[in-house]
Amino acid sequence: MKHAKVTVPWSEGLHLRQAVRLVKVAQSFQARIFLKCGERIADLRSILSVLALCATMGTPLDVEAVGEDEQEAVQTVTQLFWE
């Protein structure tokens, strides 16, 4: 399992447009990718799951991936938070 910490950089928080980008990226990997926000866990392949985190600007998130391409998956998802 690989993981990284990120912070929500968008002034609107983790809104629909950003969630769609994350889900599309997650679907391109075989690894299962999760976002953790406190006690809440979202499957990054599920748009509703990601939006249910209700992550606002500045919210710390943990990105975790499990699978054969987990390293690349975590790096790619993490980069989306820096764009």
C-alpha positions as CSV (number, residue, x, y, z in Angstrom):
1,M,0.0,0.0,0.0
2,K,1.3,3.5,-1.0
3,H,0.0,6.7,0.5
4,A,0.6,10.4,0.4
5,K,-0.8,13.5,2.1
6,V,-2.4,16.4,0.2
7,T,-4.4,19.5,1.0
8,V,-7.4,20.7,-1.0
9,P,-6.0,23.8,-2.8
10,W,-9.2,24.9,-4.6
11,S,-11.1,27.9,-3.2
12,E,-14.4,26.1,-4.0
13,G,-13.2,23.0,-2.2
14,L,-13.4,19.5,-3.7
15,H,-16.3,20.4,-6.0
16,L,-17.8,18.5,-8.9
17,R,-15.4,19.5,-11.6
18,Q,-12.3,18.5,-9.6
19,A,-14.0,15.3,-8.4
20,V,-14.7,14.3,-12.0
21,R,-11.1,14.8,-12.9
22,L,-10.0,12.7,-10.0
23,V,-12.4,9.9,-10.8
24,K,-11.4,9.8,-14.5
25,V,-7.7,9.5,-13.4
26,A,-8.5,6.8,-10.9
27,Q,-10.3,4.7,-13.5
28,S,-7.2,4.6,-15.6
29,F,-5.4,2.5,-13.0
30,Q,-5.8,-1.0,-11.9
31,A,-5.0,-0.1,-8.3
32,R,-7.8,0.7,-5.9
33,I,-7.4,4.3,-4.8
34,F,-9.0,5.9,-1.7
35,L,-9.2,9.4,-0.3
36,K,-9.4,9.7,3.5
37,C,-10.7,12.8,5.2
38,G,-10.7,12.2,9.0
39,E,-12.9,9.2,9.6
40,R,-14.5,9.3,6.1
41,I,-13.1,7.2,3.3
42,A,-14.0,7.7,-0.4
43,D,-13.4,5.2,-3.2
44,L,-11.8,7.4,-5.9
45,R,-13.7,5.6,-8.6
46,S,-17.0,6.8,-7.3
47,I,-18.0,10.4,-7.9
48,L,-20.7,10.3,-5.1
49,S,-18.2,8.9,-2.7
50,V,-15.7,11.7,-3.4
51,L,-18.3,14.5,-3.2
52,A,-19.6,13.0,0.1
53,L,-16.2,13.9,1.7
54,C,-17.4,17.6,1.6
55,A,-13.7,18.6,1.6
56,T,-13.3,22.4,1.7
57,M,-10.2,24.5,0.8
58,G,-7.3,23.6,3.2
59,T,-8.7,20.2,4.2
60,P,-6.0,17.6,4.6
61,L,-6.6,14.4,2.7
62,D,-4.7,11.1,2.6
63,V,-4.4,9.4,-0.8
64,E,-4.0,5.6,-0.5
65,A,-3.6,3.0,-3.3
66,V,-3.5,-0.8,-3.3
67,G,-2.6,-2.8,-6.3
68,E,0.1,-3.5,-8.9
69,D,0.4,0.2,-10.2
70,E,-0.2,1.8,-6.7
71,Q,3.0,3.9,-6.8
72,E,2.1,5.5,-10.1
73,A,-1.5,5.9,-9.1
74,V,-0.6,7.9,-5.9
75,Q,1.9,10.1,-7.8
76,T,-0.6,10.9,-10.5
77,V,-3.5,11.7,-8.1
78,T,-1.2,13.8,-5.9
79,Q,-0.1,15.8,-8.9
80,L,-3.7,16.8,-9.6
81,F,-3.8,18.6,-6.3
82,W,-0.8,20.8,-7.4
83,E,-2.2,21.8,-10.8
